[in-house]
Amino acid sequence: MKQLDVVKIKRVDNEIITCELMTIEDKLDDFYKHIGCRCIDIVERRFGGRLFDVVCDDEALLSSEPGLPTSLWFGRKEKGEREEVLEGLFGTLLLCHNDGNGNLTNATPDDLLKIQQAYMEAGTTDGTTFYCLKHDL
């Protein structure tokens, strides 16, 4: 079976999100095991300006308690307005790339640095502060 280098992103608590470069098997069962889910989706998002394929839990928001988002995308704000959250990715994420033909390709150590630069502080409407990654489409 083909091996795939991915950046695994996992929320530990309100402040800590781990990011590690690891090698997994490029097969569905391995994605399920590392994410801790039973249905995945693969979406393209930018972290630190670099485009990634994000393998994520497709049913994360159906959970009765999805927890805090691992990554957020904000809408543009007008001067003096608060940024609006447009999307959240929840749960453990696996980031890699693709070859343009539907095949996933390896993440690199430089990718890990780009993702770590996307770490930011965010807050909820009730004033709770937490940390997450910021992504763009």
C-alpha positions as CSV (number, residue, x, y, z in Angstrom):
1,M,0.0,0.0,0.0
2,K,1.2,3.5,-0.8
3,Q,2.5,5.6,2.1
4,L,1.4,9.3,2.5
5,D,3.1,12.0,4.5
6,V,0.4,14.2,6.1
7,V,0.3,17.0,8.7
8,K,-2.0,15.8,11.5
9,I,-3.7,18.6,13.4
10,K,-5.4,17.8,16.6
11,R,-7.1,19.9,19.3
12,V,-5.9,19.1,22.8
13,D,-7.7,21.8,24.7
14,N,-8.8,25.5,24.4
15,E,-5.2,26.6,23.9
16,I,-3.2,23.7,22.5
17,I,-3.5,22.4,18.9
18,T,-0.8,19.9,18.0
19,C,0.6,19.7,14.4
20,E,2.9,16.8,13.5
21,L,4.3,15.5,10.2
22,M,3.7,11.8,10.0
23,T,3.5,9.0,7.5
24,I,0.3,7.0,7.2
25,E,-1.1,4.5,4.7
26,D,-3.0,6.1,1.8
27,K,-6.2,4.2,2.5
28,L,-9.6,4.9,3.9
29,D,-9.3,2.8,7.0
30,D,-6.1,4.7,8.0
31,F,-7.9,8.1,7.5
32,Y,-10.8,6.9,9.8
33,K,-8.3,5.7,12.4
34,H,-6.2,8.9,12.6
35,I,-9.2,11.2,12.5
36,G,-11.4,9.1,14.7
37,C,-14.5,9.1,12.5
38,R,-16.5,6.9,10.2
39,C,-17.1,9.3,7.2
40,I,-14.5,11.7,5.7
41,D,-14.6,14.6,3.3
42,I,-11.6,16.1,1.5
43,V,-11.8,19.9,1.0
44,E,-9.2,22.4,-0.3
45,R,-8.2,25.2,2.0
46,R,-5.3,27.6,2.4
47,F,-3.1,27.8,5.5
48,G,-0.4,30.5,5.5
49,G,-1.2,31.1,1.8
50,R,-0.5,27.5,0.8
51,L,-3.2,25.3,-0.7
52,F,-3.8,22.0,1.1
53,D,-6.2,19.0,0.7
54,V,-7.8,18.7,4.1
55,V,-9.1,15.2,5.1
56,C,-11.7,15.8,7.8
57,D,-14.6,14.3,9.6
58,D,-17.6,14.8,7.4
59,E,-20.0,14.3,10.3
60,A,-18.2,16.4,12.9
61,L,-21.0,19.0,13.2
62,L,-23.7,16.3,13.6
63,S,-22.2,15.3,17.0
64,S,-24.2,16.5,20.0
65,E,-21.0,18.2,21.2
66,P,-18.6,19.0,18.3
67,G,-16.3,21.0,20.6
68,L,-14.3,24.0,19.5
69,P,-13.3,24.4,15.9
70,T,-9.8,23.3,14.9
71,S,-9.7,25.9,12.1
72,L,-11.8,28.9,11.2
73,W,-12.4,31.0,8.0
74,F,-13.4,34.6,8.5
75,G,-15.2,36.9,6.1
76,R,-13.7,40.3,5.2
77,K,-14.7,43.1,7.4
78,E,-15.4,46.7,6.7
79,K,-13.5,49.2,8.7
80,G,-14.6,49.2,12.3
81,E,-16.6,45.9,12.0
82,R,-15.9,42.6,13.6
83,E,-14.8,39.7,11.4
84,E,-17.6,37.2,10.7
85,V,-16.9,33.5,10.9
86,L,-17.9,31.9,7.7
87,E,-16.7,28.3,8.2
88,G,-15.2,26.1,10.9
89,L,-13.5,22.7,10.5
90,F,-13.9,20.5,13.6
91,G,-12.1,17.5,14.9
92,T,-8.7,16.1,13.8
93,L,-7.5,17.2,10.4
94,L,-5.0,15.5,8.0
95,L,-3.4,17.9,5.5
96,C,-1.6,17.0,2.3
97,H,-1.7,17.9,-1.4
98,N,-2.9,16.4,-4.7
99,D,-1.4,15.8,-8.1
100,G,-4.3,17.3,-10.1
101,N,-5.5,13.8,-11.1
102,G,-7.4,13.0,-7.8
103,N,-4.4,11.4,-6.1
104,L,-3.2,12.7,-2.7
105,T,0.5,13.6,-2.5
106,N,2.9,14.2,0.4
107,A,3.0,17.1,2.8
108,T,6.5,18.5,3.6
109,P,8.3,19.9,6.6
110,D,7.9,23.4,5.1
111,D,4.1,22.8,5.0
112,L,4.2,22.1,8.8
113,L,5.8,25.6,9.3
114,K,3.1,27.3,7.1
115,I,0.4,25.6,9.2
116,Q,2.0,26.6,12.5
117,Q,2.0,30.3,11.3
118,A,-1.8,30.1,11.0
119,Y,-2.2,29.7,14.8
120,M,-4.4,32.5,16.2
121,E,-6.6,33.5,19.1
122,A,-10.3,33.6,18.6
123,G,-13.3,34.2,20.9
124,T,-16.9,33.2,21.2
125,T,-19.9,35.5,21.6
126,D,-20.0,34.8,25.4
127,G,-16.4,36.0,25.8
128,T,-14.6,32.6,25.9
129,T,-11.2,32.7,24.4
130,F,-9.7,29.8,22.5
131,Y,-7.0,29.2,19.9
132,C,-7.4,27.7,16.5
133,L,-5.9,27.8,13.0
134,K,-7.0,30.4,10.4
135,H,-7.7,29.1,6.9
136,D,-8.9,30.6,3.7
137,L,-10.6,29.2,0.6
